């Protein structure tokens, strides 16, 4: 039962952090907004499928190639500190930008001719933020997941991808039906809530990192 509760906590925090990243404007959201009017409600899920294929390969490579290296407590602590700092930075930046952000299809780029799965891969890998996220936060979560073995990494990845799938499905369905599922006020409130959550998780990561590094 204790293992189940820990894995459920890992899944939940992975979902919340993943959702916080998904709702922020970026290349993947921009292409989804541009493609949905032409391709329909399946655009979002297909974009996420391409995104998941790229990230799944990355997670497997990190988990398999660095598993022994990541068993060192000092390494775990330093990674947790880096991930916590990144989460804290993301949270405060999200709080500051929330009042000024908007979710408008008109801001999207012109039509793309690539398949949504391919677009999902290219939009992800071309985003410098994506690389930075995986080098810090994603790396930290893989370390945490490896404490439970392969099942922990799988649970983390499922929570992370489900967050993307939920958000981008809502976007595509809302645009396809010709109405917004949420207004800017709700969107900004959601960003603010996620910003606070990221700061909280960041502090938790930092505390965990200090415990492993044992500075004091």
C-alpha positions, 0 to 999 in steps of 0.5 A, a space after each residue: 500500500 505504501 508503494 502504491 501511495 508513493 507512486 500515486 504521489 509521483 503520478 500526481 506531481 508529474 501531472 501537475 508539473 507537466 500541465 503547468 508546462 503544457 499551458 504556457 505558450 510555445 511552439 507546440 501550442 502555436 502549431 496546434 492553434 494553426 493546424 486545428 481549423 484545417 485538421 480538426 479535433 484530432 490535431 491536439 492528440 496527434 501533436 501530443 503523440 509526436 511529442 510523446 514519441 520524442 520524449 519517450 525515447 529521451 526518457 528511456 535513453 536517460 533511464 537506461 544509460 545513466 541508471 548506475 550513475 544516478 544511484 550516487 546520493 551526491 548526484 541525486 542531490 545536485 540534480 534535485 537542487 537544479 530541478 528545484 531551482 528551475 521549478 522555482 524560476 518557472 513558477 515566479 515567471 509564470 506568476 508575473 506573466 499570467 496577467 498579460 497572456 492570452 489564448 488567441 487562435 489569431 496569434 498562430 502561425 500560418 498553416 503547416 503542411 506537415 503531419 501533426 505527429 511530425 509537427 509535434 516532434 519538430 515543434 518540441 525539439 526546436 524549443 530551447 525551453 524543452 531542452 532546458 526542462 529535460 536537463 533539469 526538471 525532467 532529469 530530476 523526476 527520472 532520478 526520483 522514478 528510478 528509486 522505484 525501478 522501471 515502474 517509477 519511470 513509467 508512472 512519471 512519464 504517463 503522468 507527464 504525457 497525460 497532462 499534455 494530452 488533456 490540455 491539447 485535446 481541450 484546445 483542439 476540441 474547443 476550436 473545432 466546435 467554434 467556441 472557447 472552452 475557457 476565457 482569458 480570465 480563466 486561463 490567466 487564473 489557471 496560470 497563476 495557480 500553476 505558478 504557485 504550485 511550481 514554486 511549492 514543488 521547487 522548494 520541495 525539490 530543493 529541500 530534498 536536494 539539500 538532504 542528499 547533498 548534506 551541506 549542513 
